[in-house]
Amino acid sequence: MNRWRSEQIKVGDLFEGMELFFEKGWTDGLPIVPPTPHKVEEMLSSLSLTGQEVIGSIPERNLQITAEKAAINAVMAGCLPAHFPVVIAGLEAVLDPRFGVHGPTASTGGASLLLIVSGPIVSQLGFNTGHNLLGPGHRTNLVIGRAVQLALINAGGTKEFDQTTLGHPGKIGFCLAEREQEEWETLNVEQGFRKEESTVTVIATEGPNQIYQPAAKTPEVLLRTIADRMVSAGTFNIQRNTPCVVVIGDEHWQLLVQEKWSKQEVKDYLFEHAKRPKTDLLDFGFSSDYLAGIDGEWVRAVPSPEALYLIAGGGKGGPFSAFIPGWGSLNQSQPVTKLITHSGFV
């Protein structure tokens, strides 16, 4: 009996196979690695998974994503078997009902699915946490983020349902690895896991907004600059109950730890200062009915310090950090963290 549920197609060579995938619309617009049965089998065998095990479902689309489909798309993305545990955990997070994947992947808002990897697996798999942290050139970061997106395109119906007006390059693949710093708790620990456990957190986001602050001599000045970037009237973060990510670059991080600011203190400060008078929003066309639904005189960029995901990373040198706005609201999509369990690296 054929162990594969997916259709098998014979082609003359690998280049013909790559062109076939373009013709069929099975790519993200970039070339893929042809998913031969041997390569797919290697991926599944690395985790002792059967192809028909269900990773999760999207009820709004009446679709399930199986391990076989995940493995096929991981091969296509350029993953090695060692990367597959993170891909599986990422898909488990994306398909968790709390995340509500149909919303961000069908919206006109064009959100990406940002994966944040935390724990020992970051160094074990060689994730980039330094120079060009959110850019090209690092296989592990890029292929894992791409594998999750491809699985949603080819098995999760995203191509059919996506109504994005503009989008951003993170929709091809968006995977950020957290640098472990002795002075700050890592995200896996913040989310209730042990330091030696590796996790992946998925958040629906817009693209990164770089923050340039070369003049700050105190944490307060630096963090007020970041807070100012967080309160643009044109983001979901100032309009709705929305989480976000802030990446603190190394030069800025050095200033904060030199002054002995903890991660929680930074989050508390940004929560308090990333706000603007709600009457400001009248100038941007927001109705008084909308403003009446906001308690007090201020509109905050995040509903709580816990809704701000603070990550240290980036190259040494250069006074840069980044704000990554969230998508929608917590009523539509909540960040989800999953333990990377299918691995000897747990």
C-alpha positions in Angstrom: 0.0 0.0 0.0 1.3 3.5 -0.9 2.3 5.2 2.4 1.9 8.7 0.8 -1.4 10.5 0.6 0.1 13.4 -1.5 0.2 13.1 -5.2 3.5 11.9 -6.7 4.6 13.5 -10.0 7.4 12.2 -12.2 9.7 14.8 -13.8 12.7 14.7 -16.0 15.1 16.4 -13.5 15.2 18.6 -10.4 15.1 21.8 -12.5 12.0 20.6 -14.3 10.5 19.9 -10.9 11.2 23.4 -9.6 9.6 24.9 -12.7 6.6 22.6 -12.3 6.0 24.0 -8.8 6.1 27.6 -10.1 3.6 26.6 -12.8 1.3 25.0 -10.2 1.5 27.9 -7.8 2.9 25.8 -5.1 5.7 28.2 -4.1 6.0 31.5 -2.4 7.5 33.0 -5.5 11.0 31.7 -4.8 12.6 28.5 -6.0 12.0 25.4 -3.9 13.9 22.2 -3.1 11.9 19.4 -4.9 10.3 17.3 -2.1 11.3 13.8 -3.3 9.9 10.8 -1.3 13.4 10.1 0.0 13.8 13.7 1.4 10.3 13.6 2.9 11.0 10.3 4.5 14.2 11.6 6.0 12.3 14.5 7.5 9.6 12.3 9.1 12.0 9.6 10.2 14.0 12.1 12.1 11.1 12.5 14.5 9.6 9.0 14.2 6.4 10.5 12.8 4.0 8.8 10.6 2.8 10.9 7.7 -0.8 10.9 8.7 -0.4 12.3 12.2 -2.4 15.5 12.4 -0.4 18.5 13.6 -3.5 20.7 13.8 -6.5 22.1 11.9 -8.1 25.3 10.7 -11.8 24.9 11.4 -12.9 27.9 9.4 -11.4 26.2 6.3 -12.2 22.6 7.2 -8.5 21.8 6.7 -6.0 19.7 8.6 -2.2 19.8 8.3 -0.6 16.4 8.7 3.0 15.6 9.4 3.4 14.5 5.8 2.4 17.9 4.5 4.6 19.6 7.1 7.6 17.5 6.0 7.0 18.1 2.3 6.9 21.9 2.9 9.9 21.8 5.2 11.9 20.1 2.4 10.7 22.6 -0.1 11.8 25.5 2.2 15.3 24.1 2.4 15.1 22.6 5.9 17.4 19.9 7.2 15.9 17.2 9.4 17.5 18.9 12.4 15.3 21.9 11.8 12.1 19.9 11.6 11.3 19.9 15.4 11.1 23.7 15.4 8.9 23.6 12.3 6.5 21.1 14.0 6.4 23.2 17.2 5.8 26.3 15.1 2.9 24.7 13.3 1.5 23.5 16.6 1.5 27.1 17.9 0.1 28.5 14.7 -2.7 25.9 14.6 -3.6 26.4 18.3 -7.2 27.8 18.5 -5.9 30.6 20.7 -3.8 31.9 17.8 -6.8 32.0 15.4 -4.6 31.6 12.3 -7.5 32.2 9.9 -7.7 35.8 11.0 -4.2 37.1 10.3 -3.7 34.9 7.2 -7.0 36.0 5.6 -7.0 39.7 6.6 -6.4 42.7 4.4 -3.9 43.7 7.1 -1.3 41.4 5.7 0.2 40.1 8.9 3.1 37.7 9.0 3.5 34.9 11.5 6.6 35.8 13.5 8.3 32.8 15.2 10.5 33.6 18.2 12.8 30.7 19.2 14.2 30.6 22.7 16.3 28.2 24.7 19.3 25.9 24.2 18.2 25.0 20.7 19.2 28.5 19.5 22.9 27.7 19.8 22.5 24.0 19.1 21.0 24.6 15.6 23.1 27.7 14.9 20.4 30.3 14.7 21.6 33.8 14.1 21.1 36.2 17.0 23.6 38.8 15.9 24.4 40.9 12.8 21.5 41.1 10.3 19.2 39.5 12.9 16.1 40.2 10.9 17.8 40.0 7.4 19.1 37.5 4.9 22.1 35.2 5.0 21.3 32.7 7.8 19.8 29.4 6.7 18.3 28.2 10.0 16.3 31.3 10.7 15.0 31.7 7.2 14.1 28.1 6.2 12.2 27.4 9.4 10.1 30.6 9.1 9.6 29.8 5.4 8.6 26.2 6.1 5.7 27.3 8.3 4.5 29.8 5.8 4.7 27.3 2.9 2.8 24.7 4.9 0.0 27.2 5.4 0.0 28.2 1.7 0.0 24.6 0.3 -1.9 22.7 3.0 -3.6 25.4 5.1 -5.5 27.3 2.4 -3.8 30.6 2.9 -3.3 31.2 -0.8 -7.0 30.9 -1.4 -8.1 33.0 1.7 -5.3 35.7 1.8 -6.8 39.1 1.1 -3.7 41.1 1.9 -3.7 44.7 0.6 0.1 45.3 0.9 1.8 42.6 2.9 5.5 42.6 3.8 8.5 40.4 3.2 8.0 38.6 6.5 5.1 36.8 4.9 7.7 34.7 3.1 9.3 33.7 6.4 9.8 35.5 9.7 11.8 33.7 12.4 13.7 35.5 15.2 16.0 33.7 17.6 16.5 35.2 21.1 20.1 35.7 22.3 20.5 34.4 25.8 21.8 37.0 28.2 22.8 36.3 31.8 21.2 39.6 33.0 17.8 39.0 31.4 15.3 36.2 31.6 14.7 34.5 28.3 11.3 34.2 26.7 11.0 30.5 27.4 11.4 31.2 31.1 9.0 34.1 31.0 6.4 31.8 29.5 6.7 29.3 32.4 9.2 26.8 30.9 12.5 25.8 32.3 15.7 27.5 31.1 16.9 24.2 29.6 13.6 23.7 27.6 13.4 25.2 24.1 10.3 26.9 22.9 8.8 28.6 19.9 6.4 31.6 20.3 4.2 32.7 17.4 2.8 36.2 17.1 0.9 37.8 14.2 2.8 41.0 13.3 3.5 43.7 10.8 7.0 44.3 9.6 9.8 45.6 11.8 10.2 49.4 12.4 13.9 50.3 13.0 14.6 52.7 15.8 17.7 54.9 15.6 18.8 56.5 18.9 22.5 57.4 19.0 22.2 60.2 21.6 20.7 58.5 24.6 22.9 58.6 27.7 20.3 57.2 30.1 17.8 54.3 29.9 14.9 56.7 30.2 15.9 58.7 27.1 16.4 55.5 25.1 13.1 54.0 26.2 11.1 57.1 25.6 12.4 57.1 22.0 11.3 53.5 21.6 7.9 54.4 23.2 7.5 57.2 20.8 7.9 54.8 17.9 5.2 52.6 19.4 2.4 55.1 19.4 1.9 55.9 15.7 -1.8 56.4 15.0 -1.6 54.1 12.0 -0.8 50.9 13.8 -3.1 48.4 15.4 -1.2 48.9 18.6 -2.6 52.3 19.2 -6.1 51.4 17.9 -6.8 48.1 19.5 -6.0 45.6 22.3 -2.8 44.4 20.5 0.5 42.7 21.6 3.8 43.6 20.0 7.5 42.8 19.9 10.5 45.1 20.8 14.0 44.0 19.8 16.7 45.7 21.8 19.9 46.0 19.8 23.2 45.3 21.5 24.4 48.9 21.9 21.1 49.9 23.5 21.1 46.7 25.6 24.5 47.5 26.9 23.2 50.8 28.2 20.3 49.2 29.9 22.3 46.5 31.7 25.0 48.9 32.6 22.4 50.8 34.6 21.0 47.5 35.9 17.6 47.7 34.3 15.9 44.3 34.4 13.8 43.0 31.5 10.7 43.5 33.5 11.6 47.1 34.4 12.1 47.9 30.7 8.7 46.3 29.9 7.0 48.2 32.7 8.6 51.5 31.6 7.5 51.0 27.9 4.0 50.1 29.0 3.7 53.3 31.0 5.3 55.6 28.5 4.0 54.2 25.1 0.8 56.1 25.2 -0.8 59.2 23.8 -3.9 61.3 24.9 -7.0 59.7 23.4 -8.1 63.2 22.3 -5.2 63.1 19.8 -7.1 60.4 17.9 -9.9 62.8 17.1 -7.5 64.5 14.7 -7.1 61.2 12.9 -10.8 60.7 12.4 -11.6 58.3 15.2 -15.1 58.8 16.5 -16.1 59.9 19.9 -17.9 56.5 20.3 -14.5 54.8 19.8 -12.9 57.0 22.4 -15.7 56.4 24.8 -14.7 52.8 24.9 -11.3 53.6 26.3 -10.9 54.0 30.1 -9.1 57.2 31.3 -7.5 59.9 29.2 -4.7 57.8 27.6 -4.5 55.2 24.8 -1.7 52.7 25.4 0.3 50.8 22.7 -0.1 47.5 24.7 -2.8 46.5 27.1 -0.2 45.2 29.7 3.5 44.8 30.1 3.0 41.0 29.5 1.6 41.8 26.0 5.0 43.3 25.1 7.5 40.6 24.0 11.0 42.0 24.7 13.9 40.3 22.9 17.7 41.0 23.0 19.6 40.5 19.8 21.4 42.0 16.8 24.9 42.9 15.9 27.5 44.7 18.1 27.8 48.2 17.0 25.1 50.6 15.8 22.5 52.4 17.9 19.5 50.5 16.7 16.6 48.6 18.1 13.2 47.7 16.5 9.5 47.8 17.2 7.4 45.1 15.5 3.8 46.1 15.7 1.2 43.4 16.3 -1.9 42.5 14.2 -5.5 42.8 15.1 -6.3 42.4 18.8 -6.0 39.8 21.5 -9.6 39.0 20.9 -8.7 37.8 17.4 -5.2 36.4 17.8 -3.2 35.6 21.0 0.5 34.8 20.9 1.1 31.1 21.6 4.2 29.4 23.0 4.9 25.7 22.4 7.6 23.4 23.8 9.9 21.9 21.2 9.2 18.3 22.2 10.2 16.3 19.2 13.9 16.7 19.7 16.9 15.5 21.7 17.5 19.2 22.3 14.6 19.6 24.8 
